[in-house]
């Protein structure tokens, strides 16, 4: 088995009690992308041995002996570390019941507050003492969780995770604390232009669809959520039927099988979850500006996108990356930032949200420069639709996507998370080996056809700032 060196991404154990910035834009990509501008992957790849590597380690599908729970396993004993990533499909905040908005978020935070056996303090001490990391996050579609442990303490870690899933503590004192923090988060949201923009954009685009919900919930609902609601949420949503599990690190297939039965086997087979229909997104509405006196105006723009399974996905991915997804080297960044110095950042991205795939983008600019940047975005948008991308751009993009792929496997936790995404998106157990072949097989004409198809429509802009001056 080839040896790899992994870097354990350990943060101090703690809770994300509320998501003050959880409502960033529609796909939640803004701050992550800002960090991207401070990180130059092109330079790293150019000077890295990863450039010449291929990903040849096989992923196994493990089926537990008793309950037949399936998991993807990436086995590697380079370091004595084990990462488990799991998600409960359709258990995210979009599925919160009527008059219960905020329930999934409260549950995600409170799951970090102990079990029936251990109160919050004892539980945290146990994690800290044995270097175990367990966390949960309520996304729009799913509830996700992750465990990171050393091989030596894996039995203890798996036992703690089982207790959290089956017998979460949900002390009234902890519930009240989380409730107050969520309510404070709602107040802070109103002071954050980015969050205000996101909430308005969600309402404008998704209307009455659950995707329009505030990720933090609603104050009138948060104040009424009870311990019984939280217990019912876990019982109804944490089931074997909507479970996806992935494991990476120093653990064998037989050990994974036993872990699956032990940790997840006692979960209910089925539960009760809300059905979320596909969103009827209002891409054609008029542009909107939220008037507010700000030093930097912020814009969000959007057009329809594609699902991960679409035959247009890879060609569109390349076209989008060239237009605005490749950091400082993208067409938009070169034109608006590097050449004209009108903005600190402008970018586009593909959101693969289950019920509403789209292509989005954002930029910030001073009020006097706002209209100029918007004009550049519209011009570059139309140009790539009309004329496509050049052969040199295309080849450089393909080379980058091939060379940089291994950077995604820098930590064992990242690998486990990727394996879960592979299962959710039905990419196949051999995706890691085939992915670069998918990239190599993209044709320039396919990219230009995708660009013409998806960038032909003018984007809808929703902005915040004093842009009417």
Secondary structure as GFF3:
##gff-version 3
##sequence-region A 1 469
A	DSSP	alpha_helix	30	36	.	.	.	ID=ss1
A	DSSP	alpha_helix	41	46	.	.	.	ID=ss2
A	DSSP	three_ten_helix	49	52	.	.	.	ID=ss3
A	DSSP	beta_strand	60	63	.	.	.	ID=ss4
A	DSSP	beta_strand	70	75	.	.	.	ID=ss5
A	DSSP	beta_strand	81	88	.	.	.	ID=ss6
A	DSSP	three_ten_helix	93	95	.	.	.	ID=ss7
A	DSSP	alpha_helix	103	110	.	.	.	ID=ss8
A	DSSP	alpha_helix	120	129	.	.	.	ID=ss9
A	DSSP	beta_strand	133	138	.	.	.	ID=ss10
A	DSSP	beta_strand	143	150	.	.	.	ID=ss11
A	DSSP	alpha_helix	154	166	.	.	.	ID=ss12
A	DSSP	alpha_helix	172	189	.	.	.	ID=ss13
A	DSSP	alpha_helix	193	206	.	.	.	ID=ss14
A	DSSP	three_ten_helix	210	212	.	.	.	ID=ss15
A	DSSP	alpha_helix	219	222	.	.	.	ID=ss16
A	DSSP	alpha_helix	227	237	.	.	.	ID=ss17
A	DSSP	beta_strand	243	249	.	.	.	ID=ss18
A	DSSP	alpha_helix	253	264	.	.	.	ID=ss19
A	DSSP	beta_strand	288	290	.	.	.	ID=ss20
A	DSSP	beta_strand	297	304	.	.	.	ID=ss21
A	DSSP	alpha_helix	313	320	.	.	.	ID=ss22
A	DSSP	pi_helix	321	325	.	.	.	ID=ss23
A	DSSP	three_ten_helix	327	329	.	.	.	ID=ss24
A	DSSP	alpha_helix	331	333	.	.	.	ID=ss25
A	DSSP	pi_helix	334	339	.	.	.	ID=ss26
A	DSSP	beta_strand	345	351	.	.	.	ID=ss27
A	DSSP	beta_strand	358	365	.	.	.	ID=ss28
A	DSSP	alpha_helix	367	387	.	.	.	ID=ss29
A	DSSP	alpha_helix	391	404	.	.	.	ID=ss30
A	DSSP	three_ten_helix	405	409	.	.	.	ID=ss31
A	DSSP	alpha_helix	412	424	.	.	.	ID=ss32
A	DSSP	alpha_helix	431	440	.	.	.	ID=ss33
A	DSSP	alpha_helix	444	454	.	.	.	ID=ss34
A	DSSP	beta_strand	460	464	.	.	.	ID=ss35
###
